[in-house]
Amino acid sequence: MSMRIGGAAGAQWESHIAGVHLRTDYQRLNADLQAGAPVQVIAADKAAVLESRRDAAGRRGLVDVTV
């Protein structure tokens, strides 16, 4: 089954997903900082948070959900 969610509801769904990714990336960064992870891991976590922030701020369009 394939479903396309578009319009304003689709944008809200994408914004929600982007927010979940941002929260997950932030939590990973926080946990790695507290655990004393290597510099490379922290840098990758920071890059993921920045990318998620950019994604959350600019989400528009359609979402395809395939089950």
C-alpha positions in Angstrom: 0.0 0.0 0.0 1.3 3.5 -0.8 -0.1 6.7 0.5 0.7 10.3 -0.2 0.0 13.0 2.3 0.1 16.5 0.9 -1.1 20.0 1.5 -1.1 21.7 4.9 -1.5 18.4 6.8 1.5 16.9 4.9 3.6 19.9 5.9 2.6 19.4 9.5 3.4 15.7 9.4 6.9 16.5 7.9 7.5 19.2 10.6 6.6 16.7 13.3 9.0 14.1 11.8 11.8 16.7 11.5 11.2 17.7 15.1 11.5 14.0 16.3 14.8 13.7 14.4 16.1 16.9 15.9 15.1 15.8 19.4 16.8 12.4 18.8 20.0 14.0 17.5 20.1 16.4 20.4 19.7 13.6 22.9 22.4 11.6 21.3 24.8 14.6 21.4 23.9 15.2 25.1 24.5 11.5 26.0 27.8 11.4 24.1 29.0 14.6 25.8 28.2 13.2 29.2 29.8 9.9 28.4 33.0 11.6 27.3 32.9 10.4 23.7 35.8 11.0 21.4 36.0 14.3 19.6 35.1 12.8 16.2 31.8 11.4 17.7 30.9 14.8 19.2 31.6 16.5 15.9 29.4 14.0 14.0 26.6 14.5 16.6 26.9 18.3 16.3 26.7 18.1 12.5 23.6 15.9 12.8 21.9 18.4 15.1 22.7 21.3 12.7 21.3 19.3 9.8 18.2 18.4 11.7 17.7 22.0 12.8 17.9 23.1 9.1 15.5 20.4 8.1 13.0 21.3 10.8 13.1 24.9 9.9 12.6 24.4 6.1 10.2 21.5 5.9 7.5 21.8 3.2 6.0 19.5 0.6 4.8 15.9 0.4 5.5 12.8 2.4 5.4 9.3 0.8 4.5 6.5 3.2 4.9 3.0 1.8 3.7 0.0 3.9 
